[in-house]
Amino acid sequence: MDYTDVLDSYGAIIEEDLKSRLDEMVRDGQKYHPFLADVYDATREFVQRGGRRLSACSTLIVYQGFTGQIDERIVGVCSGIELYRHSILIHDDIVDAEEKRRGGDTLHKMIARGFDERFGVASAMFAGNILYAQAIECLMQSGFEQDKLVDAAKLLAAEFRAVNESQILDMLFEYKDPDVKEWEVMAGRRAASLFKASMLVGAILASATEKDRERLQIAARHIGFAFDIQDDIIDTFATQEQYGRVPCGDIGKRKKPLHVILALQKEKRLAAIMQEERCLNGAEIKYVQSLIRDCGALDEAKSFSREHADQAEKMIALTGLNQDAKDFFISFIRFVDQSLDWYK
């Protein structure tokens, strides 16, 4: 079965529980203040807007892969993982001054309607913090054994800190030229952190062995690197029809993903274009794409991604997960690898 079919199946299970929790959040907000209910309603719409619930499904699949079952306890935890992920997304959109997410307004833009930008940004920041608190609440109220809950909560707290640290470095790179090693330090706590949190929470609650947790942690790190590199390449080379955004948005913000770092080492003309933050026009986008492509940076970054994908697949194969769970992760890893060929 293709990994997307699995996500659709498992995602539907999580979606029902997640909707119930978001509805309850809106009702609780109404009891406190009508405007808070409005903020929660906007947050509910934001969280429920599309997506295949990759993070939450990863938790569920790991749990099922070790226990052979799915129960209401783990489904509630998976809802928490999805809230955890959206807490990060809300803050990410604020930092990057994004206006759109999955075809709709970002949360801070939704809340700003009828007010101003500062109000929208501040309220969305607090809403993101609230989702993190809700995620921990979903975990702690799930009914799992206390020692497992403590370990899982410690993990989420550590990875939430890690992903915030990576965001600080990612912003720093807009003002300096990092090398590949410095990029790896940053990226090791970005998508890699999210995959680690989602996969290891499932493993902890399933009583996976210490050896299997270690293997999953290594696999998650490699998956995160492969995914990050692919996602950054998409931002530069995917068409607006493919991605829903104008290409080179990150480069216009002076961000330094791996393929840009590699290109900057070889192409001074790219550095000249990235001296100031601005939206690139059509001709500039094609020019930037050609610079990155022709100097070999695109192919080099793809090679990095594929090396990480290969290591992730090998590590997943060594775990004690059942074959269905292994097949899911390997299918996803291979998709990330193969999709690199779409962007040239």
Buried (B, 14 or more C-beta within 10 A) or exposed (E): EEBEEBBEEBBEBBBEBBBEBBEEBBEEBBEEEEEBBBBBBBBBBBBBEEBBBBBBBBBBBBBBBBBEEBEEBBBBBBBBBBBBBBBBBBBBBBBBEBEEBEEBBBBBBBBBEEEEEEBBBBBBBEBBEBBBEBBBBBBBEBEBEEEBBEBBBEBBEEBBEBBEBBBEBBBEBEEEEBEEEBBBEBBBBBBBBBBBBBBBBBBBBBEBEEEBBBBBBBBBBBBBBBBBBBBBBBBBBBEEEEBEBBBBBBBBBBBBBBBBBBBBBBBEEBEEBBEEEEEBEEEBBEBBBEBBBEBEBBBBBBEBBBBBBBBBBBBBEBBBBBEEBBBBBBBBBEBBBEBBEEBE
